[in-house]
Amino acid sequence: MQWFLLPAGQAVLESEHTIVADALAAHPVVGLPWLWLAPIAAAERPAGRGLRLSPAGDGWQGPIRCRMPLPLASESLGAVVLQHVGDAPINGPVDAAALIEECARVLVPGGRLSLLGMNPLSPYRLRWHRAGLAGHDPSTWRRLLTDAGLAPDTAAQGIGPQWSPTASPSLQSGQGLRAAYLLRAEKRAFPMTPMRLRKPLALSDGVSAA
């Protein structure tokens, strides 16, 4: 994920700044904490109660260090943001299916997930394709979200630059040729598809959910 420290990567993250802040602050389940899985560590902390983690080896680092499954209670969060942490080969450093299932587990009914991914159709891919990233089509994520019992939007929205590494925060309908895209999903009270049963997790002593 070191590519996101470079100017080309910073332009993408800057484009997404408002989207991430809104997703964490404006989710419909008021008062609950959030989870933000970001591609790189940073001192920035949005408003509200929550936990920001970034990839570290085969786990996550931030205020806590952990591995999967996440040390968070089931149905304890109102919002989750996945910002480019899945932009690696499927079942690579981050197991995409397991990650989405964990997000579904920790979200309360009515909670929302916002996923930001690199667009494999964008000419901007020439700036990141040798950096260990492998953007996936939104349909791949939509299938994983549905399999986990979430209800994804029918279409992604494009964001970020097309070629020049300059922030472009406006959203467009469809992913188009923008460097990245946003795909949202909601956890319904009753899943649209049968979910594989998972044992609920409770917080261990001394570990805070947010």
C-alpha positions, 0 to 999 in steps of 0.5 A: 500500500506504499503507493498511496504515499506517492503523489499519484496515490495521494491524489486518489486519497485526496479525491475521496476525503469528503466521501470518507468523512461523510460515510463515517459521520452521516450513517443512519444509525446515529450514535454508534461507532464506525470502522475505517480500514484505510490503505495507509496509517495517518494521524487524521481522525474524523469526528465521532467515535471509531477505529481506523486501521491499516494493513500491516503484514498479515493483520491490521495496525492502528490504536490496536494491532489485530488479525482476522477476525476483527476484535469487534462485537457482532452488530456493534457498528453503524458504518464501515469504510473499506478504502482500497484495502481490497485492491490486491489479488483476490485471496491475496494479502487481504482475503476479500470474501473473509473481509466482507463477511467480517464487515457484515458481521460487525454492522448493525441492521441498517448500517452501511458499508462504503467501499472504495476501489481502484478502477481497472478500466481507467488509464490511471491504472498505468500509474499503479499496476506495478505497485502490487495493486490489482483493481477489481471490477465493481461486479466482483465486489457486488457479488461478495457483498451479496453473498455476505448478506448485504444489499449493494447499490446497483451501480458504482460511482466514479471518483478521482482523476483519469490520468493527471495526478490531481484530486478530483472529488466530484462523483460521476454516475458509473465508474467511467474512466475515473481512477477509483469508484465508490460502491455502497451497501446496506445491511438489511434487517433480513438478508436478501440471500441466505448467509453462512452461519457465523459464531458471534464474537464478543469483545475480549477484556481490555479491547475496545470496539472504538 
